[in-house]
Amino acid sequence: MTDHSQLRLLAIHAHPDDESSKGAATMAHYARLGTRVMVATCTGGERGSILNAEMEGDVWAERDLPGLRRHEMAAAVEALGVEHRWIGFTDSGLPEGDPLPPLPWGCFALQPLERAAAPVVQLVREFRPHVILAYDENGGYPHPDHIQAHNVAMEAYRRAGDPEAYPGTGAPWAPLKLYYDRAFNPERFLALHEGLEERGMTSPYAERIAAMQESDPEGHRPPVPRHETTTRVQCADQFPARDRALSSHRTQVDPRGMFFAVSAETQAEIWPWEDYTLAEARVETSLPETDLFAGIRPEEPTAPTSSPGK
């Protein structure tokens, strides 16, 4: 049985609150097992808006939203029992319109890759994670900061172990596995929708499911995803911690919104996992997995190497 207390997990996110809506219960689960878990937040969410109507008119939120979001992040980190590091880039905002306006000068998404990745490489070399959690190449959804966070995570995974890369950022360390988060995978929403209907309960996902099916010209249920699930971490006992972390982001998360539409207890009955795709690995493992650290021995050194992929 794996001794998780000797292992380290790094989750790379774009904005404060992303860590609580993507993989939060997984992080709390491993932290409870004694794993050192670190969240890296690439930007401060400076260009975000107040998304919870209950916070509109709040003096602190109106005058200093970025400052308040830092306090919200601290509360979320405490709820999950994990460590945290601000990477320090500026939020790019989500451009809207046709044509889309240019991104703001100096924002995270416009940084050259090596500049954007350097502090994350430094964190990897300092924290020495065995596993990295990241977004897929679409960013989970195509926000420019999420896509850049994917780029940065891949660069750090692939090059932090190269002694010739990123001089001055610490001794090389090559993480052993990298996963894409699948928090919003359609299979989960479909299972929750059907599970609620079977229980005679109203599903809040009916419109979402209908939209997914309409978007799939071949009639798959659900639509064929960009990546398939390879790894399911059973972490339902940490759904309450996840919900506390989400609630901490008061300016961003509506307590009556989608995240809280179904109780943690009902979710635990229907879908007690969080789902991931193993994207790259430097160790042998057998799919499907139930543990992000499958195939990793705590004492196993990580040698500088190029990743062969999964």
Long-range contacts (C-beta under 8 A, 24 or more apart in sequence): 2-291, 2-293, 2-294, 2-296, 2-297, 2-298, 3-298, 4-30, 4-33, 4-34, 4-35, 4-293, 5-33, 5-34, 5-35, 6-298, 6-299, 7-35, 7-36, 7-130, 7-131, 7-293, 7-296, 7-298, 8-35, 8-36, 8-37, 8-38, 8-127, 8-128, 8-129, 8-130, 8-131, 9-35, 9-36, 9-37, 9-38, 9-129, 9-130, 9-131, 9-132, 9-133, 9-292, 10-37, 10-38, 10-39, 10-40, 10-123, 10-124, 10-127, 10-129, 10-131, 10-132, 10-133, 10-175, 11-37, 11-38, 11-39, 11-40, 11-132, 11-133, 11-134, 12-40, 12-42, 12-120, 12-132, 12-133, 12-134, 12-135, 12-149, 12-152, 12-153, 12-156, 13-39, 13-40, 13-41, 13-42, 13-149, 14-41, 14-42, 14-43, 14-108, 14-135, 14-139, 14-143, 14-145, 14-146, 14-148, 14-149, 15-41, 15-42, 15-43, 15-44, 15-45, 15-48, 15-91, 15-145, 16-41, 16-44, 16-45, 16-69, 16-70, 16-72, 16-73, 16-76, 16-249, 16-252, 17-45, 17-69, 17-72, 17-73, 17-76, 17-246, 17-249, 17-252, 17-253, 18-146, 19-76, 19-80, 19-245, 20-76, 20-80, 20-242, 20-245, 20-246, 20-248, 20-249, 20-253, 21-183, 21-246, 21-253, 21-259, 22-135, 22-140, 22-181, 22-183, 23-133, 23-181, 23-183, 23-274, 23-276, 24-80, 24-238, 24-241, 24-242, 24-245, 24-246, 25-235, 25-236, 25-238, 25-239, 25-241, 25-242, 25-274, 26-133, 26-233, 26-235, 26-238, 26-274, 26-276, 26-292, 27-80, 27-82, 28-79, 28-80, 28-81, 28-82, 28-235, 28-238, 28-241, 28-242, 28-245, 29-233, 29-235, 29-237, 29-238, 30-292, 31-80, 31-81, 31-82, 32-81, 32-238, 35-293, 36-83, 36-127, 37-80, 37-81, 37-82, 37-83, 38-82, 38-83, 38-84, 38-85, 38-123, 38-127, 38-129, 39-77, 39-80, 39-82, 39-83, 39-84, 39-85, 40-84, 40-85, 40-87, 40-120, 40-123, 41-73, 41-84, 41-85, 41-86, 41-87, 42-87, 42-89, 42-108, 42-116, 42-120, 42-145, 42-148, 42-149, 42-152, 43-87, 43-89, 43-90, 43-91, 43-92, 43-108, 43-145, 44-69, 44-70, 44-86, 44-88, 44-90, 44-91, 45-69, 45-91, 45-252, 46-90, 46-91, 47-90, 47-91, 47-92, 47-93, 47-94, 47-104, 47-107, 48-91, 48-251, 48-252, 50-251, 51-251, 51-252, 51-253, 51-254, 52-250, 52-251, 52-252, 52-253, 52-254, 52-255, 53-254, 54-250, 54-254, 54-255, 55-250, 55-251, 58-251, 61-251, 65-251, 68-251, 69-249, 69-251, 69-252, 72-248, 72-249, 72-250, 72-251, 72-252, 73-248, 73-249, 75-245, 75-248, 76-245, 76-246, 76-248, 76-249, 77-245, 79-241, 79-244, 79-245, 79-248, 80-241, 80-242, 80-245, 81-241, 85-123, 87-119, 87-120, 87-123, 88-119, 89-116, 91-145, 92-143, 92-144, 92-145, 92-148, 94-143, 94-144, 95-144, 103-144, 107-144, 107-145, 108-144, 108-145, 108-148, 109-144, 109-145, 109-147, 109-148, 111-148, 113-151, 113-152, 113-155, 114-155, 114-166, 116-148, 116-151, 116-152, 117-151, 117-152, 117-155, 117-156, 117-159, 117-166, 118-166, 118-169, 120-152, 120-153, 120-155, 120-156, 121-155, 121-156, 121-159, 121-160, 121-165, 121-166, 121-169, 122-166, 122-169, 122-170, 123-156, 124-156, 124-157, 124-160, 124-173, 124-175, 125-160, 125-169, 125-170, 125-171, 125-172, 125-173, 126-170, 128-173, 128-302, 129-175, 130-175, 130-176, 130-177, 130-293, 130-296, 130-298, 130-302, 131-175, 131-176, 131-177, 131-178, 131-179, 131-292, 131-293, 131-296, 132-156, 132-157, 132-175, 132-177, 132-178, 132-179, 133-178, 133-179, 133-181, 133-276, 133-292, 134-178, 134-179, 134-180, 134-181, 134-279, 135-180, 135-181, 136-180, 136-181, 136-226, 136-227, 136-277, 136-279, 138-226, 140-181, 140-183, 140-184, 141-184, 153-178, 154-178, 154-280, 157-280, 157-307, 158-280, 158-306, 158-307, 161-302, 161-303, 161-304, 161-305, 162-304, 162-306, 163-304, 172-304, 173-302, 174-282, 174-302, 174-303, 174-304, 174-305, 174-307, 175-282, 175-302, 176-281, 176-282, 176-283, 176-295, 176-296, 176-300, 176-302, 177-278, 177-280, 177-281, 177-282, 177-283, 177-285, 177-292, 177-293, 177-295, 177-296, 178-278, 178-279, 178-280, 178-281, 178-307, 179-231, 179-276, 179-277, 179-278, 179-279, 179-292, 180-227, 180-276, 180-277, 180-279, 181-274, 181-276, 182-225, 182-227, 182-229, 182-275, 182-276, 182-277, 183-274, 183-275, 185-225, 185-229, 185-275, 186-212, 186-222, 186-223, 186-225, 187-222, 187-225, 187-229, 187-275, 188-271, 188-275, 189-222, 190-221, 190-222, 191-270, 191-271, 192-262, 192-267, 192-270, 192-271, 195-266, 195-269, 195-270, 195-271, 196-262, 196-266, 196-270, 199-266, 201-266, 204-258, 204-261, 204-262, 205-261, 227-277, 227-279, 228-277, 229-275, 229-276, 229-277, 229-288, 230-276, 230-277, 230-278, 230-287, 230-288, 230-289, 230-310, 231-275, 231-276, 231-277, 231-278, 231-287, 231-288, 231-289, 231-290, 231-291, 231-292, 231-294, 232-273, 232-274, 232-275, 232-276, 232-288, 232-289, 232-290, 233-273, 233-274, 233-276, 233-290, 233-291, 233-292, 234-272, 234-273, 234-290, 235-272, 235-273, 235-274, 236-264, 236-267, 236-268, 236-272, 236-273, 237-268, 239-264, 239-267, 239-268, 240-264, 278-310, 279-309, 279-310, 280-307, 280-308, 280-309, 280-310, 281-307, 281-308, 281-309, 281-310, 282-307, 282-308
